[in-house]
Amino acid sequence: LRNAMIPVVTILGLQFAFLLAGTIIIENVFYLPGLGRLVFQAINQRDLIVVESVVMLLVAAVIVVNFIVDLSYAVVDPRLRGRQ
C-alpha cells in the first residue's frame, strides 16, 4: 500500500497552504498577535511593503513545503526513485 500514500502526502502538503491562509482569519477572530494580524493591519493601513514582504515569506514557505512533498514521493514509493 505504499503507492497509495502518494495522494495522502500530496493532500498533507496542500493542507499546509490552507493552514497558512487560515491564520489571517483565526488571528483576527481571537485577537492573537502574528503574521495574519500583521497582514490585516497592513492592508487596512495600505502599507504595501509589509503586505508584499509577508506574502513573499508565505510563498517561500509554500514552495519549500511543496519541494519537501516532492522529495518524499521517492521515500514513500520506491518505484519513483529511478534506475541506479
PDB file of N, CA, C and O in Angstrom:
ATOM      1  N   LEU A   1       0.803  -1.214   0.000  1.00  0.00           N
ATOM      2  CA  LEU A   1       0.000   0.000   0.000  1.00  0.00           C
ATOM      3  C   LEU A   1       0.839   1.268   0.000  1.00  0.00           C
ATOM      4  O   LEU A   1       0.321   2.366   0.203  1.00  0.00           O
ATOM      5  N   ARG A   2       2.135   1.112  -0.228  1.00  0.00           N
ATOM      6  CA  ARG A   2       2.990   2.303  -0.218  1.00  0.00           C
ATOM      7  C   ARG A   2       2.670   3.239  -1.375  1.00  0.00           C
ATOM      8  O   ARG A   2       2.806   4.456  -1.247  1.00  0.00           O
ATOM      9  N   ASN A   3       2.243   2.677  -2.510  1.00  0.00           N
ATOM     10  CA  ASN A   3       1.912   3.534  -3.640  1.00  0.00           C
ATOM     11  C   ASN A   3       0.632   4.324  -3.392  1.00  0.00           C
ATOM     12  O   ASN A   3       0.398   5.331  -4.059  1.00  0.00           O
ATOM     13  N   ALA A   4      -0.194   3.894  -2.454  1.00  0.00           N
ATOM     14  CA  ALA A   4      -1.411   4.630  -2.114  1.00  0.00           C
ATOM     15  C   ALA A   4      -1.127   5.821  -1.204  1.00  0.00           C
ATOM     16  O   ALA A   4      -2.018   6.632  -0.953  1.00  0.00           O
ATOM     17  N   MET A   5       0.089   5.934  -0.713  1.00  0.00           N
ATOM     18  CA  MET A   5       0.433   7.048   0.175  1.00  0.00           C
ATOM     19  C   MET A   5       0.734   8.339  -0.582  1.00  0.00           C
ATOM     20  O   MET A   5       0.753   9.409   0.027  1.00  0.00           O
ATOM     21  N   ILE A   6       0.969   8.267  -1.883  1.00  0.00           N
ATOM     22  CA  ILE A   6       1.312   9.469  -2.651  1.00  0.00           C
ATOM     23  C   ILE A   6       0.198  10.512  -2.594  1.00  0.00           C
ATOM     24  O   ILE A   6       0.496  11.677  -2.334  1.00  0.00           O
ATOM     25  N   PRO A   7      -1.074  10.158  -2.823  1.00  0.00           N
ATOM     26  CA  PRO A   7      -2.122  11.183  -2.695  1.00  0.00           C
ATOM     27  C   PRO A   7      -2.258  11.730  -1.275  1.00  0.00           C
ATOM     28  O   PRO A   7      -2.593  12.899  -1.083  1.00  0.00           O
ATOM     29  N   VAL A   8      -1.999  10.884  -0.287  1.00  0.00           N
ATOM     30  CA  VAL A   8      -2.086  11.342   1.102  1.00  0.00           C
ATOM     31  C   VAL A   8      -1.011  12.383   1.383  1.00  0.00           C
ATOM     32  O   VAL A   8      -1.282  13.405   2.014  1.00  0.00           O
ATOM     33  N   VAL A   9       0.197  12.129   0.921  1.00  0.00           N
ATOM     34  CA  VAL A   9       1.292  13.085   1.114  1.00  0.00           C
ATOM     35  C   VAL A   9       0.993  14.388   0.376  1.00  0.00           C
ATOM     36  O   VAL A   9       1.284  15.471   0.881  1.00  0.00           O
ATOM     37  N   THR A  10       0.415  14.283  -0.813  1.00  0.00           N
ATOM     38  CA  THR A  10       0.064  15.477  -1.580  1.00  0.00           C
ATOM     39  C   THR A  10      -0.971  16.315  -0.842  1.00  0.00           C
ATOM     40  O   THR A  10      -0.837  17.536  -0.756  1.00  0.00           O
ATOM     41  N   ILE A  11      -1.995  15.670  -0.312  1.00  0.00           N
ATOM     42  CA  ILE A  11      -3.045  16.394   0.416  1.00  0.00           C
ATOM     43  C   ILE A  11      -2.480  17.032   1.679  1.00  0.00           C
ATOM     44  O   ILE A  11      -2.864  18.149   2.027  1.00  0.00           O
ATOM     45  N   LEU A  12      -1.582  16.348   2.366  1.00  0.00           N
ATOM     46  CA  LEU A  12      -0.973  16.937   3.561  1.00  0.00           C
ATOM     47  C   LEU A  12      -0.179  18.190   3.213  1.00  0.00           C
ATOM     48  O   LEU A  12      -0.202  19.169   3.959  1.00  0.00           O
ATOM     49  N   GLY A  13       0.516  18.163   2.097  1.00  0.00           N
ATOM     50  CA  GLY A  13       1.252  19.347   1.653  1.00  0.00           C
ATOM     51  C   GLY A  13       0.326  20.493   1.299  1.00  0.00           C
ATOM     52  O   GLY A  13       0.618  21.646   1.616  1.00  0.00           O
ATOM     53  N   LEU A  14      -0.796  20.189   0.640  1.00  0.00           N
ATOM     54  CA  LEU A  14      -1.763  21.231   0.295  1.00  0.00           C
ATOM     55  C   LEU A  14      -2.442  21.801   1.537  1.00  0.00           C
ATOM     56  O   LEU A  14      -2.762  22.988   1.585  1.00  0.00           O
ATOM     57  N   GLN A  15      -2.660  20.960   2.530  1.00  0.00           N
ATOM     58  CA  GLN A  15      -3.293  21.432   3.758  1.00  0.00           C
ATOM     59  C   GLN A  15      -2.419  22.459   4.477  1.00  0.00           C
ATOM     60  O   GLN A  15      -2.931  23.336   5.172  1.00  0.00           O
ATOM     61  N   PHE A  16      -1.112  22.351   4.309  1.00  0.00           N
ATOM     62  CA  PHE A  16      -0.218  23.336   4.920  1.00  0.00           C
ATOM     63  C   PHE A  16      -0.478  24.722   4.350  1.00  0.00           C
ATOM     64  O   PHE A  16      -0.463  25.709   5.085  1.00  0.00           O
ATOM     65  N   ALA A  17      -0.717  24.802   3.044  1.00  0.00           N
ATOM     66  CA  ALA A  17      -1.021  26.095   2.425  1.00  0.00           C
ATOM     67  C   ALA A  17      -2.337  26.654   2.962  1.00  0.00           C
ATOM     68  O   ALA A  17      -2.442  27.853   3.221  1.00  0.00           O
ATOM     69  N   PHE A  18      -3.332  25.798   3.129  1.00  0.00           N
ATOM     70  CA  PHE A  18      -4.604  26.251   3.689  1.00  0.00           C
ATOM     71  C   PHE A  18      -4.439  26.683   5.145  1.00  0.00           C
ATOM     72  O   PHE A  18      -5.106  27.611   5.602  1.00  0.00           O
ATOM     73  N   LEU A  19      -3.558  26.016   5.861  1.00  0.00           N
ATOM     74  CA  LEU A  19      -3.286  26.387   7.248  1.00  0.00           C
ATOM     75  C   LEU A  19      -2.685  27.785   7.329  1.00  0.00           C
ATOM     76  O   LEU A  19      -3.064  28.579   8.190  1.00  0.00           O
ATOM     77  N   LEU A  20      -1.754  28.084   6.435  1.00  0.00           N
ATOM     78  CA  LEU A  20      -1.163  29.422   6.409  1.00  0.00           C
ATOM     79  C   LEU A  20      -2.196  30.480   6.038  1.00  0.00           C
ATOM     80  O   LEU A  20      -2.198  31.573   6.604  1.00  0.00           O
ATOM     81  N   ALA A  21      -3.067  30.162   5.096  1.00  0.00           N
ATOM     82  CA  ALA A  21      -4.091  31.123   4.687  1.00  0.00           C
ATOM     83  C   ALA A  21      -5.108  31.355   5.801  1.00  0.00           C
ATOM     84  O   ALA A  21      -5.655  32.452   5.922  1.00  0.00           O
ATOM     85  N   GLY A  22      -5.361  30.352   6.598  1.00  0.00           N
ATOM     86  CA  GLY A  22      -6.330  30.482   7.681  1.00  0.00           C
ATOM     87  C   GLY A  22      -5.828  31.277   8.869  1.00  0.00           C
ATOM     88  O   GLY A  22      -6.622  31.670   9.725  1.00  0.00           O
ATOM     89  N   THR A  23      -4.531  31.524   8.943  1.00  0.00           N
ATOM     90  CA  THR A  23      -4.011  32.270  10.088  1.00  0.00           C
ATOM     91  C   THR A  23      -4.523  33.699  10.120  1.00  0.00           C
ATOM     92  O   THR A  23      -4.690  34.269  11.198  1.00  0.00           O
ATOM     93  N   ILE A  24      -4.772  34.286   8.964  1.00  0.00           N
ATOM     94  CA  ILE A  24      -5.267  35.666   8.931  1.00  0.00           C
ATOM     95  C   ILE A  24      -6.619  35.746   9.620  1.00  0.00           C
ATOM     96  O   ILE A  24      -6.860  36.660  10.409  1.00  0.00           O
ATOM     97  N   ILE A  25      -7.493  34.809   9.333  1.00  0.00           N
ATOM     98  CA  ILE A  25      -8.833  34.821   9.925  1.00  0.00           C
ATOM     99  C   ILE A  25      -8.773  34.478  11.406  1.00  0.00           C
ATOM    100  O   ILE A  25      -9.377  35.172  12.224  1.00  0.00           O
ATOM    101  N   ILE A  26      -8.059  33.425  11.761  1.00  0.00           N
ATOM    102  CA  ILE A  26      -8.007  32.965  13.151  1.00  0.00           C
ATOM    103  C   ILE A  26      -7.382  34.018  14.057  1.00  0.00           C
ATOM    104  O   ILE A  26      -7.888  34.274  15.150  1.00  0.00           O
ATOM    105  N   GLU A  27      -6.294  34.628  13.618  1.00  0.00           N
ATOM    106  CA  GLU A  27      -5.624  35.616  14.460  1.00  0.00           C
ATOM    107  C   GLU A  27      -6.472  36.861  14.651  1.00  0.00           C
ATOM    108  O   GLU A  27      -6.369  37.515  15.689  1.00  0.00           O
ATOM    109  N   ASN A  28      -7.298  37.204  13.689  1.00  0.00           N
ATOM    110  CA  ASN A  28      -8.161  38.366  13.854  1.00  0.00           C
ATOM    111  C   ASN A  28      -9.399  38.048  14.684  1.00  0.00           C
ATOM    112  O   ASN A  28      -9.865  38.905  15.436  1.00  0.00           O
ATOM    113  N   VAL A  29      -9.934  36.857  14.569  1.00  0.00           N
ATOM    114  CA  VAL A  29     -11.108  36.485  15.358  1.00  0.00           C
ATOM    115  C   VAL A  29     -10.749  36.395  16.837  1.00  0.00           C
ATOM    116  O   VAL A  29     -11.490  36.889  17.686  1.00  0.00           O
ATOM    117  N   PHE A  30      -9.625  35.771  17.146  1.00  0.00           N
ATOM    118  CA  PHE A  30      -9.227  35.577  18.539  1.00  0.00           C
ATOM    119  C   PHE A  30      -8.244  36.634  19.039  1.00  0.00           C
ATOM    120  O   PHE A  30      -7.730  36.525  20.152  1.00  0.00           O
ATOM    121  N   TYR A  31      -7.985  37.644  18.233  1.00  0.00           N
ATOM    122  CA  TYR A  31      -7.117  38.766  18.591  1.00  0.00           C
ATOM    123  C   TYR A  31      -5.745  38.270  19.067  1.00  0.00           C
ATOM    124  O   TYR A  31      -5.269  38.644  20.139  1.00  0.00           O
ATOM    125  N   LEU A  32      -5.132  37.425  18.245  1.00  0.00           N
ATOM    126  CA  LEU A  32      -3.805  36.891  18.541  1.00  0.00           C
ATOM    127  C   LEU A  32      -2.755  37.648  17.730  1.00  0.00           C
ATOM    128  O   LEU A  32      -3.010  38.009  16.581  1.00  0.00           O
ATOM    129  N   PRO A  33      -1.587  37.891  18.305  1.00  0.00           N
ATOM    130  CA  PRO A  33      -0.528  38.527  17.516  1.00  0.00           C
ATOM    131  C   PRO A  33       0.110  37.503  16.580  1.00  0.00           C
ATOM    132  O   PRO A  33       0.248  36.329  16.924  1.00  0.00           O
ATOM    133  N   GLY A  34       0.491  37.963  15.406  1.00  0.00           N
ATOM    134  CA  GLY A  34       1.133  37.065  14.455  1.00  0.00           C
ATOM    135  C   GLY A  34       1.160  37.657  13.062  1.00  0.00           C
ATOM    136  O   GLY A  34       0.794  38.814  12.855  1.00  0.00           O
ATOM    137  N   LEU A  35       1.598  36.850  12.111  1.00  0.00           N
ATOM    138  CA  LEU A  35       1.703  37.326  10.733  1.00  0.00           C
ATOM    139  C   LEU A  35       0.340  37.642  10.130  1.00  0.00           C
ATOM    140  O   LEU A  35       0.211  38.588   9.353  1.00  0.00           O
ATOM    141  N   GLY A  36      -0.667  36.868  10.475  1.00  0.00           N
ATOM    142  CA  GLY A  36      -2.002  37.130   9.943  1.00  0.00           C
ATOM    143  C   GLY A  36      -2.542  38.475  10.384  1.00  0.00           C
ATOM    144  O   GLY A  36      -3.109  39.221   9.586  1.00  0.00           O
ATOM    145  N   ARG A  37      -2.367  38.775  11.638  1.00  0.00           N
ATOM    146  CA  ARG A  37      -2.828  40.071  12.159  1.00  0.00           C
ATOM    147  C   ARG A  37      -1.995  41.206  11.563  1.00  0.00           C
ATOM    148  O   ARG A  37      -2.525  42.274  11.257  1.00  0.00           O
ATOM    149  N   LEU A  38      -0.703  40.977  11.399  1.00  0.00           N
ATOM    150  CA  LEU A  38       0.172  41.982  10.799  1.00  0.00           C
ATOM    151  C   LEU A  38      -0.268  42.295   9.372  1.00  0.00           C
ATOM    152  O   LEU A  38      -0.312  43.459   8.976  1.00  0.00           O
ATOM    153  N   VAL A  39      -0.590  41.265   8.606  1.00  0.00           N
ATOM    154  CA  VAL A  39      -1.046  41.479   7.233  1.00  0.00           C
ATOM    155  C   VAL A  39      -2.374  42.225   7.219  1.00  0.00           C
ATOM    156  O   VAL A  39      -2.566  43.139   6.417  1.00  0.00           O
ATOM    157  N   PHE A  40      -3.280  41.845   8.092  1.00  0.00           N
ATOM    158  CA  PHE A  40      -4.590  42.505   8.146  1.00  0.00           C
ATOM    159  C   PHE A  40      -4.444  43.985   8.487  1.00  0.00           C
ATOM    160  O   PHE A  40      -5.086  44.831   7.865  1.00  0.00           O
ATOM    161  N   GLN A  41      -3.606  44.298   9.466  1.00  0.00           N
ATOM    162  CA  GLN A  41      -3.380  45.703   9.827  1.00  0.00           C
ATOM    163  C   GLN A  41      -2.673  46.450   8.702  1.00  0.00           C
ATOM    164  O   GLN A  41      -2.981  47.614   8.447  1.00  0.00           O
ATOM    165  N   ALA A  42      -1.740  45.802   8.035  1.00  0.00           N
ATOM    166  CA  ALA A  42      -1.028  46.453   6.930  1.00  0.00           C
ATOM    167  C   ALA A  42      -1.963  46.725   5.756  1.00  0.00           C
ATOM    168  O   ALA A  42      -1.832  47.747   5.083  1.00  0.00           O
ATOM    169  N   ILE A  43      -2.897  45.823   5.509  1.00  0.00           N
ATOM    170  CA  ILE A  43      -3.875  46.057   4.441  1.00  0.00           C
ATOM    171  C   ILE A  43      -4.769  47.232   4.792  1.00  0.00           C
ATOM    172  O   ILE A  43      -5.054  48.073   3.940  1.00  0.00           O
ATOM    173  N   ASN A  44      -5.212  47.296   6.038  1.00  0.00           N
ATOM    174  CA  ASN A  44      -6.069  48.411   6.463  1.00  0.00           C
ATOM    175  C   ASN A  44      -5.338  49.745   6.403  1.00  0.00           C
ATOM    176  O   ASN A  44      -5.948  50.772   6.106  1.00  0.00           O
ATOM    177  N   GLN A  45      -4.040  49.742   6.682  1.00  0.00           N
ATOM    178  CA  GLN A  45      -3.255  50.977   6.665  1.00  0.00           C
ATOM    179  C   GLN A  45      -2.610  51.226   5.304  1.00  0.00           C
ATOM    180  O   GLN A  45      -1.884  52.205   5.136  1.00  0.00           O
ATOM    181  N   ARG A  46      -2.864  50.358   4.340  1.00  0.00           N
ATOM    182  CA  ARG A  46      -2.314  50.448   2.983  1.00  0.00           C
ATOM    183  C   ARG A  46      -0.781  50.472   2.980  1.00  0.00           C
ATOM    184  O   ARG A  46      -0.162  51.221   2.224  1.00  0.00           O
ATOM    185  N   ASP A  47      -0.194  49.658   3.821  1.00  0.00           N
ATOM    186  CA  ASP A  47       1.259  49.531   3.900  1.00  0.00           C
ATOM    187  C   ASP A  47       1.687  48.377   2.984  1.00  0.00           C
ATOM    188  O   ASP A  47       1.796  47.229   3.416  1.00  0.00           O
ATOM    189  N   LEU A  48       1.924  48.706   1.723  1.00  0.00           N
ATOM    190  CA  LEU A  48       2.164  47.673   0.723  1.00  0.00           C
ATOM    191  C   LEU A  48       3.487  46.944   0.909  1.00  0.00           C
ATOM    192  O   LEU A  48       3.607  45.780   0.526  1.00  0.00           O
ATOM    193  N   ILE A  49       4.471  47.602   1.485  1.00  0.00           N
ATOM    194  CA  ILE A  49       5.771  46.951   1.695  1.00  0.00           C
ATOM    195  C   ILE A  49       5.626  45.778   2.668  1.00  0.00           C
ATOM    196  O   ILE A  49       6.182  44.704   2.436  1.00  0.00           O
ATOM    197  N   VAL A  50       4.888  45.982   3.741  1.00  0.00           N
ATOM    198  CA  VAL A  50       4.686  44.908   4.720  1.00  0.00           C
ATOM    199  C   VAL A  50       3.860  43.783   4.104  1.00  0.00           C
ATOM    200  O   VAL A  50       4.162  42.606   4.304  1.00  0.00           O
ATOM    201  N   VAL A  51       2.826  44.139   3.362  1.00  0.00           N
ATOM    202  CA  VAL A  51       1.984  43.122   2.728  1.00  0.00           C
ATOM    203  C   VAL A  51       2.804  42.284   1.750  1.00  0.00           C
ATOM    204  O   VAL A  51       2.717  41.056   1.759  1.00  0.00           O
ATOM    205  N   GLU A  52       3.591  42.937   0.917  1.00  0.00           N
ATOM    206  CA  GLU A  52       4.420  42.210  -0.045  1.00  0.00           C
ATOM    207  C   GLU A  52       5.448  41.330   0.657  1.00  0.00           C
ATOM    208  O   GLU A  52       5.708  40.209   0.219  1.00  0.00           O
ATOM    209  N   SER A  53       6.028  41.826   1.733  1.00  0.00           N
ATOM    210  CA  SER A  53       7.043  41.049   2.456  1.00  0.00           C
ATOM    211  C   SER A  53       6.446  39.789   3.066  1.00  0.00           C
ATOM    212  O   SER A  53       7.025  38.709   2.953  1.00  0.00           O
ATOM    213  N   VAL A  54       5.302  39.919   3.706  1.00  0.00           N
ATOM    214  CA  VAL A  54       4.680  38.755   4.334  1.00  0.00           C
ATOM    215  C   VAL A  54       4.193  37.775   3.271  1.00  0.00           C
ATOM    216  O   VAL A  54       4.314  36.563   3.448  1.00  0.00           O
ATOM    217  N   VAL A  55       3.652  38.279   2.186  1.00  0.00           N
ATOM    218  CA  VAL A  55       3.200  37.396   1.110  1.00  0.00           C
ATOM    219  C   VAL A  55       4.385  36.638   0.515  1.00  0.00           C
ATOM    220  O   VAL A  55       4.276  35.443   0.242  1.00  0.00           O
ATOM    221  N   MET A  56       5.506  37.310   0.314  1.00  0.00           N
ATOM    222  CA  MET A  56       6.691  36.626  -0.215  1.00  0.00           C
ATOM    223  C   MET A  56       7.200  35.568   0.765  1.00  0.00           C
ATOM    224  O   MET A  56       7.653  34.504   0.344  1.00  0.00           O
ATOM    225  N   LEU A  57       7.130  35.850   2.058  1.00  0.00           N
ATOM    226  CA  LEU A  57       7.532  34.874   3.069  1.00  0.00           C
ATOM    227  C   LEU A  57       6.623  33.645   3.028  1.00  0.00           C
ATOM    228  O   LEU A  57       7.101  32.513   3.097  1.00  0.00           O
ATOM    229  N   LEU A  58       5.324  33.872   2.916  1.00  0.00           N
ATOM    230  CA  LEU A  58       4.386  32.756   2.855  1.00  0.00           C
ATOM    231  C   LEU A  58       4.541  31.966   1.558  1.00  0.00           C
ATOM    232  O   LEU A  58       4.416  30.742   1.559  1.00  0.00           O
ATOM    233  N   VAL A  59       4.810  32.651   0.464  1.00  0.00           N
ATOM    234  CA  VAL A  59       5.043  31.961  -0.810  1.00  0.00           C
ATOM    235  C   VAL A  59       6.292  31.092  -0.718  1.00  0.00           C
ATOM    236  O   VAL A  59       6.298  29.962  -1.206  1.00  0.00           O
ATOM    237  N   ALA A  60       7.339  31.608  -0.100  1.00  0.00           N
ATOM    238  CA  ALA A  60       8.564  30.821   0.071  1.00  0.00           C
ATOM    239  C   ALA A  60       8.298  29.584   0.933  1.00  0.00           C
ATOM    240  O   ALA A  60       8.826  28.508   0.654  1.00  0.00           O
ATOM    241  N   ALA A  61       7.488  29.735   1.971  1.00  0.00           N
ATOM    242  CA  ALA A  61       7.156  28.588   2.821  1.00  0.00           C
ATOM    243  C   ALA A  61       6.378  27.534   2.043  1.00  0.00           C
ATOM    244  O   ALA A  61       6.632  26.340   2.199  1.00  0.00           O
ATOM    245  N   VAL A  62       5.442  27.953   1.214  1.00  0.00           N
ATOM    246  CA  VAL A  62       4.660  27.006   0.411  1.00  0.00           C
ATOM    247  C   VAL A  62       5.555  26.304  -0.609  1.00  0.00           C
ATOM    248  O   VAL A  62       5.398  25.106  -0.845  1.00  0.00           O
ATOM    249  N   ILE A  63       6.482  27.026  -1.210  1.00  0.00           N
ATOM    250  CA  ILE A  63       7.397  26.412  -2.176  1.00  0.00           C
ATOM    251  C   ILE A  63       8.285  25.376  -1.495  1.00  0.00           C
ATOM    252  O   ILE A  63       8.512  24.299  -2.045  1.00  0.00           O
ATOM    253  N   VAL A  64       8.782  25.690  -0.314  1.00  0.00           N
ATOM    254  CA  VAL A  64       9.624  24.736   0.421  1.00  0.00           C
ATOM    255  C   VAL A  64       8.822  23.491   0.791  1.00  0.00           C
ATOM    256  O   VAL A  64       9.321  22.372   0.673  1.00  0.00           O
ATOM    257  N   VAL A  65       7.587  23.679   1.235  1.00  0.00           N
ATOM    258  CA  VAL A  65       6.754  22.525   1.596  1.00  0.00           C
ATOM    259  C   VAL A  65       6.466  21.669   0.366  1.00  0.00           C
ATOM    260  O   VAL A  65       6.508  20.441   0.451  1.00  0.00           O
ATOM    261  N   ASN A  66       6.177  22.287  -0.765  1.00  0.00           N
ATOM    262  CA  ASN A  66       5.936  21.517  -1.988  1.00  0.00           C
ATOM    263  C   ASN A  66       7.188  20.768  -2.431  1.00  0.00           C
ATOM    264  O   ASN A  66       7.092  19.651  -2.940  1.00  0.00           O
ATOM    265  N   PHE A  67       8.351  21.366  -2.243  1.00  0.00           N
ATOM    266  CA  PHE A  67       9.603  20.688  -2.575  1.00  0.00           C
ATOM    267  C   PHE A  67       9.817  19.476  -1.667  1.00  0.00           C
ATOM    268  O   PHE A  67      10.236  18.414  -2.129  1.00  0.00           O
ATOM    269  N   ILE A  68       9.530  19.638  -0.384  1.00  0.00           N
ATOM    270  CA  ILE A  68       9.662  18.521   0.557  1.00  0.00           C
ATOM    271  C   ILE A  68       8.679  17.406   0.207  1.00  0.00           C
ATOM    272  O   ILE A  68       9.017  16.226   0.296  1.00  0.00           O
ATOM    273  N   VAL A  69       7.467  17.779  -0.188  1.00  0.00           N
ATOM    274  CA  VAL A  69       6.478  16.779  -0.604  1.00  0.00           C
ATOM    275  C   VAL A  69       6.977  16.023  -1.829  1.00  0.00           C
ATOM    276  O   VAL A  69       6.850  14.801  -1.895  1.00  0.00           O
ATOM    277  N   ASP A  70       7.542  16.735  -2.797  1.00  0.00           N
ATOM    278  CA  ASP A  70       8.069  16.071  -3.990  1.00  0.00           C
ATOM    279  C   ASP A  70       9.216  15.122  -3.646  1.00  0.00           C
ATOM    280  O   ASP A  70       9.317  14.038  -4.221  1.00  0.00           O
ATOM    281  N   LEU A  71      10.068  15.518  -2.726  1.00  0.00           N
ATOM    282  CA  LEU A  71      11.159  14.633  -2.319  1.00  0.00           C
ATOM    283  C   LEU A  71      10.648  13.426  -1.539  1.00  0.00           C
ATOM    284  O   LEU A  71      11.227  12.342  -1.616  1.00  0.00           O
ATOM    285  N   SER A  72       9.584  13.609  -0.804  1.00  0.00           N
ATOM    286  CA  SER A  72       9.054  12.500  -0.009  1.00  0.00           C
ATOM    287  C   SER A  72       8.379  11.439  -0.871  1.00  0.00           C
ATOM    288  O   SER A  72       8.171  10.317  -0.409  1.00  0.00           O
ATOM    289  N   TYR A  73       8.034  11.771  -2.111  1.00  0.00           N
ATOM    290  CA  TYR A  73       7.459  10.766  -3.003  1.00  0.00           C
ATOM    291  C   TYR A  73       8.414   9.600  -3.197  1.00  0.00           C
ATOM    292  O   TYR A  73       7.984   8.448  -3.225  1.00  0.00           O
ATOM    293  N   ALA A  74       9.692   9.881  -3.328  1.00  0.00           N
ATOM    294  CA  ALA A  74      10.677   8.816  -3.524  1.00  0.00           C
ATOM    295  C   ALA A  74      10.825   7.953  -2.273  1.00  0.00           C
ATOM    296  O   ALA A  74      11.127   6.764  -2.371  1.00  0.00           O
ATOM    297  N   VAL A  75      10.619   8.536  -1.119  1.00  0.00           N
ATOM    298  CA  VAL A  75      10.702   7.768   0.124  1.00  0.00           C
ATOM    299  C   VAL A  75       9.468   6.886   0.279  1.00  0.00           C
ATOM    300  O   VAL A  75       9.563   5.735   0.705  1.00  0.00           O
ATOM    301  N   VAL A  76       8.315   7.439  -0.071  1.00  0.00           N
ATOM    302  CA  VAL A  76       7.060   6.716   0.105  1.00  0.00           C
ATOM    303  C   VAL A  76       6.922   5.582  -0.912  1.00  0.00           C
ATOM    304  O   VAL A  76       6.535   4.472  -0.547  1.00  0.00           O
ATOM    305  N   ASP A  77       7.233   5.845  -2.169  1.00  0.00           N
ATOM    306  CA  ASP A  77       7.072   4.844  -3.227  1.00  0.00           C
ATOM    307  C   ASP A  77       8.426   4.570  -3.881  1.00  0.00           C
ATOM    308  O   ASP A  77       8.919   5.410  -4.634  1.00  0.00           O
ATOM    309  N   PRO A  78       9.029   3.434  -3.615  1.00  0.00           N
ATOM    310  CA  PRO A  78      10.362   3.134  -4.147  1.00  0.00           C
ATOM    311  C   PRO A  78      10.420   3.079  -5.674  1.00  0.00           C
ATOM    312  O   PRO A  78      11.501   3.227  -6.244  1.00  0.00           O
ATOM    313  N   ARG A  79       9.302   2.872  -6.344  1.00  0.00           N
ATOM    314  CA  ARG A  79       9.307   2.825  -7.812  1.00  0.00           C
ATOM    315  C   ARG A  79       9.683   4.167  -8.416  1.00  0.00           C
ATOM    316  O   ARG A  79      10.130   4.220  -9.562  1.00  0.00           O
ATOM    317  N   LEU A  80       9.511   5.246  -7.674  1.00  0.00           N
ATOM    318  CA  LEU A  80       9.787   6.580  -8.191  1.00  0.00           C
ATOM    319  C   LEU A  80      11.240   7.004  -8.010  1.00  0.00           C
ATOM    320  O   LEU A  80      11.612   8.102  -8.424  1.00  0.00           O
ATOM    321  N   ARG A  81      12.053   6.175  -7.411  1.00  0.00           N
ATOM    322  CA  ARG A  81      13.460   6.531  -7.178  1.00  0.00           C
ATOM    323  C   ARG A  81      14.264   6.541  -8.460  1.00  0.00           C
ATOM    324  O   ARG A  81      15.279   7.234  -8.536  1.00  0.00           O
ATOM    325  N   GLY A  82      13.854   5.813  -9.448  1.00  0.00           N
ATOM    326  CA  GLY A  82      14.592   5.771 -10.711  1.00  0.00           C
ATOM    327  C   GLY A  82      15.582   4.628 -10.733  1.00  0.00           C
ATOM    328  O   GLY A  82      15.759   3.904  -9.754  1.00  0.00           O
ATOM    329  N   ARG A  83      16.219   4.491 -11.876  1.00  0.00           N
ATOM    330  CA  ARG A  83      17.210   3.425 -12.034  1.00  0.00           C
ATOM    331  C   ARG A  83      18.544   3.865 -11.475  1.00  0.00           C
ATOM    332  O   ARG A  83      18.934   5.027 -11.580  1.00  0.00           O
ATOM    333  N   GLN A  84      19.238   2.903 -10.876  1.00  0.00           N
ATOM    334  CA  GLN A  84      20.525   3.235 -10.273  1.00  0.00           C
ATOM    335  C   GLN A  84      21.635   2.438 -10.894  1.00  0.00           C
ATOM    336  O   GLN A  84      22.794   2.589 -10.508  1.00  0.00           O
TER     337      GLN A  84
END
